[in-house]
Amino acid sequence: MSDLLNARLKILIVQTLRLKDVKPEEILDHEPLFGTSRFDLDSIDALELVLRLEKEFGIKIGSSEESRQALATVATLADFIRGRQPGRDA
């Protein structure tokens, strides 16, 4: 079941990456965002998304490995953000 942070992340992903043919509610929580995903995203998209997430949530995504793990799915991204913001609601 989706929650508010997941919904917010889906909107942010669609807006930041200008996904014209994708509606936020069509993105599944556990659907891969990169690699073999239907979104056809590349490393430049990942960088844009990381920069937006860092600004939006005040988090830091340090390495490419950390980025790869955090950006795997909406669910992993939400978990990553929650882990960096103890006590804060999205």
C-alpha positions, 0 to 999 in steps of 0.5 A, a space after each residue: 500500500 502506498 503512503 504519502 511519501 511514496 506518492 510525493 516521490 512519484 510526482 517528483 520523479 515525473 516532474 523532475 525527469 519530465 516523463 510525458 507519458 507517465 502519470 505518477 499513480 501509474 508507477 508501482 512502489 516496487 517497480 525498477 526505476 533504472 536498468 531494465 525499467 520501462 522508463 528508459 532512464 539513464 545516468 543523467 536522469 539519475 543525477 538530476 533526480 539525486 540533485 532534486 532529492 537532496 534539495 527537496 529532502 535535505 539528504 545527501 546521497 554520497 556514492 554511486 553505489 548508494 545512489 544505485 541502491 536508493 534509486 532502485 524503486 520508489 519503495 527503496 527511495 522512500 526507505 532511504 529518505 526515512 532513514 536519513 530523516 529520523 522523526 520527520 514525516 514527509 
